């Protein structure tokens, strides 16, 4: 009985000594130590985000936009592991952020497709992914128990991406400045007009015939006498088409009197010559 009590006492002393040594040396007894470490120290890269739609600085003629993007885990050293803890997005046209997905084990590229309704105007949407990771350092520690021990650290890292785009559902406004609803005494009329926004194509329609694309202000030439109808049209960068009011004007170029006088004078000379010829033949 005495020997049994002595054995228990020795075991208790040994356990106390082991625990004391473990507290003094946190590397002992397995992975006893765990702390937060900066991802820069670890050498971990943030999650990679690629936004496919909407595209940067693009213009859309429809308010229903497809938010399409890829998220993948960033590169880490061989003794670290990283995963995605949450994927979020936020548009400047709405309050709060929205959870796109929650996959605590996401470790490869994943594609997300979300339909959003965006009001008219210039906007920006931001996508970000919150990543977590663990980083282990193995060390040989000599103490009460010799062996391969280690320390495990955790880290948090975030990646984000933003794109700016425009929603334009309004047709361009076109004003014709130089051509009026009146009669012109010339067959060449300047065509000057203004458009209230950037456009991808400009043209005009004259008497039902489209001109095709034009670079800007120009001069209408070769106009025949009579009534004409003119409309200028344009398409903006979002594909919205607009047209000016139709201008109805007339061209009345007078017949040149100098030419008539010259022709009359020429006929007189010819007539006089013929009379002289015939009189001479009579003799």
C-alpha positions, 0 to 999 in steps of 0.5 A, spaced: 500 500 500 505 504 501 509 503 495 502 504 491 501 511 494 509 513 493 507 511 485 501 516 485 505 521 488 511 520 483 506 521 478 503 527 480 510 530 481 512 528 474 505 531 471 506 537 475 513 538 472 510 537 465 505 542 465 510 547 468 515 546 463 509 546 457 507 553 460 514 555 460 515 552 453 509 553 449 512 549 443 511 543 447 506 538 447 504 538 440 500 545 437 499 548 443 500 555 440 496 559 435 496 566 434 494 571 428 500 573 423 500 578 418 499 575 411 505 579 408 509 576 413 506 569 411 507 571 403 500 570 402 497 573 396 489 576 396 484 572 393 484 574 385 477 577 382 476 578 375 470 581 373 467 579 366 461 583 366 460 589 366 466 591 363 470 597 365 468 604 362 463 601 358 456 603 356 449 599 356 442 601 353 439 596 358 438 597 366 438 589 367 446 588 367 449 581 368 454 581 374 459 576 372 466 575 375 471 569 377 474 568 384 480 564 386 484 563 392 491 567 392 497 563 391 500 561 398 507 558 400 507 550 401 506 551 408 500 555 408 493 554 406 488 559 404 480 558 403 475 563 401 470 565 407 465 569 403 464 573 397 460 580 397 458 585 392 456 592 392 453 597 387 453 605 388 446 605 386 444 601 393 445 601 400 449 595 403 453 589 401 450 583 398 453 576 399 454 573 393 456 566 396 459 563 402 463 557 401 468 556 407 472 550 403 473 554 396 480 553 394 479 554 386 476 558 381 469 559 382 464 563 377 459 567 379 453 570 375 448 575 378 442 579 375 442 586 377 438 592 375 441 599 375 438 606 374 440 611 369 447 614 370 454 613 371 456 607 376 461 603 380 460 596 382 465 593 387 466 585 388 471 583 394 472 576 397 474 575 404 480 569 405 482 566 411 488 561 412 493 557 416 500 557 417 505 552 420 512 552 422 515 546 425 521 546 430 525 541 434 524 542 441 528 539 446 525 539 453 522 534 457 519 530 451 524 531 445 520 531 438 518 535 432 513 540 435 510 546 431 506 553 431 500 554 427 498 561 425 492 564 422 491 570 417 486 574 414 486 577 407 481 580 403 481 581 395 477 586 391 476 589 384 471 595 382 469 597 375 466 603 372 460 603 367 454 607 365 447 605 363 444 610 358 437 608 356 435 615 353 436 617 345 440 622 343 437 629 342 439 632 335 438 640 333 439 642 326 441 649 326 442 651 319 437 649 315 430 652 316 423 651 313 424 656 308 426 657 300 433 658 298 436 661 292 442 656 292 443 649 290 448 648 296 446 649 303 450 648 309 448 643 314 450 644 321 447 641 327 448 639 335 448 632 339 447 633 346 452 626 348 457 622 345 455 618 339 457 612 335 454 614 328 451 620 325 447 621 318 442 624 315 436 622 310 434 627 304 428 626 300 428 619 303 435 617 301 440 615 307 447 618 306 450 613 310 455 615 316 458 622 316 463 625 320 459 632 322 457 638 319 457 639 312 454 642 306 449 639 302 450 640 294 447 639 288 440 640 290 435 641 285 429 646 284 423 644 288 421 641 295 426 637 300 425 633 306 431 633 311 432 629 317 438 628 321 439 621 325 444 619 330 446 613 335 449 613 341 454 609 345 449 605 348 445 603 341 440 608 343 437 611 336 435 619 336 432 623 330 431 631 329 425 634 327 424 633 319 425 640 316 421 641 309 425 646 305 425 649 298 430 650 293 429 655 287 435 657 283 433 662 278 435 661 271 441 665 269 439 671 265 446 672 262 446 665 259 439 667 256 442 674 253 448 670 250 444 665 247 439 671 244 445 675 241 448 668 238 441 667 235 441 674 232 448 673 229 446 667 226 440 669 223 443 676 220 448 671 217 443 667 214 439 673 211 446 676 208 447 669 205 441 668 201 441 675 199 448 674 196 445 668 192 440 672 189 445 676 185 
